Amino acid sequence: MSFLALKITAGKILDLENLMSKLVSFGYSRTDPVSEQGEFNLKGGQLEIYPCGFQSPVRIELTFNNKIETIKSFDLFTKRF
């Protein structure tokens, strides 16, 4: 069995087009809002991903030049951290 993984680190510049292409190639769907595992959404400076195997989705907050400012899991229903 092989696993597909991405390493996303705060403080790094994110190539959004490349990341979204990889997510789609991994079988993820772009949806609004993110509601289940295997989905992602980009809205403004926020990228939300619900990774397979995670109990909660993750919000990645980006600066104007796509530098990763924060990575936090959040509650699916309240949208709070």
C-alpha positions as CSV (number, residue, x, y, z in Angstrom):
1,M,0.0,0.0,0.0
2,S,1.3,3.5,-0.8
3,F,0.4,6.7,0.8
4,L,0.2,10.2,-0.8
5,A,1.3,13.0,1.3
6,L,2.0,16.7,1.1
7,K,4.2,18.7,3.5
8,I,2.9,22.2,4.2
9,T,4.9,24.3,6.5
10,A,4.1,27.7,8.1
11,G,6.4,30.5,6.8
12,K,6.9,28.9,3.4
13,I,5.6,30.3,0.1
14,L,2.8,28.1,-1.3
15,D,2.4,27.5,-5.0
16,L,-1.4,27.4,-5.0
17,E,-2.0,26.1,-8.5
18,N,0.5,23.3,-8.0
19,L,-1.0,22.4,-4.7
20,M,-4.6,22.4,-6.0
21,S,-3.6,20.2,-9.0
22,K,-1.9,17.7,-6.6
23,L,-5.0,17.6,-4.4
24,V,-7.2,16.9,-7.5
25,S,-4.8,14.2,-8.6
26,F,-5.0,12.7,-5.1
27,G,-8.8,12.5,-5.6
28,Y,-9.9,15.6,-3.6
29,S,-12.8,17.7,-4.8
30,R,-13.0,21.5,-4.7
31,T,-16.2,22.4,-2.8
32,D,-17.7,25.3,-1.0
33,P,-17.9,24.8,1.9
34,V,-15.6,22.0,2.9
35,S,-17.8,19.5,4.7
36,E,-16.1,16.0,4.5
37,Q,-12.8,14.3,4.1
38,G,-11.3,14.6,0.6
39,E,-12.5,18.2,0.0
40,F,-10.7,21.6,-0.3
41,N,-11.7,25.2,-1.0
42,L,-9.8,28.4,-1.7
43,K,-11.5,31.6,-0.8
44,G,-9.4,34.8,-0.6
45,G,-6.4,34.2,1.5
46,Q,-7.7,31.1,3.1
47,L,-7.3,27.5,1.9
48,E,-9.3,24.9,3.7
49,I,-8.5,21.2,3.3
50,Y,-10.2,18.3,5.0
51,P,-7.5,15.6,4.8
52,C,-8.4,12.0,4.7
53,G,-7.8,10.4,8.1
54,F,-8.1,13.7,10.0
55,Q,-10.9,14.3,12.5
56,S,-11.1,18.0,11.6
57,P,-10.5,20.1,8.5
58,V,-7.5,22.5,8.4
59,R,-7.4,26.2,7.5
60,I,-4.3,27.6,6.0
61,E,-4.1,31.4,6.1
62,L,-2.0,33.1,3.5
63,T,-0.4,36.5,3.1
64,F,-0.8,38.5,-0.1
65,N,2.2,36.7,-1.7
66,N,0.9,33.2,-0.7
67,K,3.3,32.9,2.3
68,I,1.7,30.5,4.8
69,E,0.9,32.5,7.9
70,T,-0.9,29.9,10.0
71,I,-2.1,26.3,9.8
72,K,-4.9,25.5,12.2
73,S,-7.6,22.8,12.5
74,F,-11.1,24.1,13.0
75,D,-14.5,22.8,13.9
76,L,-16.5,21.9,10.9
77,F,-19.8,23.3,12.2
78,T,-18.8,26.4,14.1
79,K,-15.8,27.2,11.8
80,R,-13.9,28.2,15.0
81,F,-10.4,27.1,15.9
